[in-house]
Amino acid sequence: MTVIATSSSLGLAAKLSRLLSRDLLVAEERVFPDGEKYLRIPRKLEGDVVLVHSLHQPQDERFVQLLLAVDAVKGAGATRLAVVVPYFAYARQDKRFLEGEPVSVGTLLKAVEAAGADALVVVDIHKPSSLDEWLTIPHRNVLPIKELVGYFRGKLLDPVVLAPDKGALHRAQLAAQLLGAECDYLEKSRDRVTGEVRIAPKNVNVSGRDVLFVDDIISTGGTLAAAAKEVLTLGARRVYAACTHALLVSGALDKLYAAGVEEVVATDTVPSPVSKVSVAESVAEAAREVLS
Ligand code: R5P
C-alpha cells in the first residue's frame, strides 16, 4: 500500500503512512503563471493507494487539486484508491435551505466519485448521512470523540459536556459517555413577558462546574464564544472548547480566549496551533476497512 500526501495534509499523511505502510509519496505541486494548478505523482504506482488531501482554506483551489490528484493517482497505476479527506469543505450546505440554492456537499461528493475514487474516508462530516445520500462507493465517517476526550481525561472538575445547539448533541453525548460526565445542550428561549432572549443549558446546572463544549467546527469562533460567555454568567468554573476542525478564521482564537475559554483543543484534520490530538489511528482503521 502507498500513502500519497499533498501539501494540504503532510503531517497527517506521514502519521498515516507509519500506520498503514512505509511507502509515503509526496505529490509534486506547482502553479502555472495564470493561476491554474499542476500536480504530478512522481513515480508509477501499483496496488492499493491511500490519498490524503484536506479541504481547508483555500477550499476551492484545494478541491480542484483533489480532483487532479485522484485522476493522477489512478493514471499512475493505482489498482484501488481510497481517498481520505480529513476536512470535507462545503458540507454545511447539505440541503436547499432556500429555493435556487445548490446542495453543495452533494456536488462535491459526486465529483470525487466521478473523478475515480474507489472509496472515501472523511472525518466528522457535518451531516454523516450525506455520504449515503450522494455516494455509491464504500465510505466511512470517522468521529474523533475518543481522541478529543482523551486529551481532557483527568483534567476537569465535576465536568458537564455541552453541545452549543441541539444539532451537535450526538457528539457531546458520546464525549460525556466516555468521560462519565453529564451532558446537555444550549437552548435559546424568549421570556414571554420581557421578550428577552436567553441562552442556557436545557436541563443541567453548570454552577461551580467545568464545562467542555464539543462541536464539529470552529470557524469564526462566534458560536462557542457566545456559548462560553453564557455559561460563565451562569457560574461555570472553567470553560474548555473541543472541536474536530479548527478552521479559525478572523481571529477566532482571540475571540474565544477573550470570552473566557481556558483552552481550545482540535484534531489535525486542519493544521492549526490548537491541533493537539491526531485522528491518524482512527483514519487508518477506516482506510483499511474500506479497502478490505
Ligand atoms: C454549525 O452548524 C457548526 O456546527 C459550527 O457550530 C459552526 O460552523 C461554528 O462556526 P463559528 O465558529 O463561525 O461560529
Residues whose N, C-alpha, C, O or C-beta is under 5 A from the ligand:
A	BS01	R5P	D215 D216 I217 I218 S219 T220 G221 G222 T223 L224
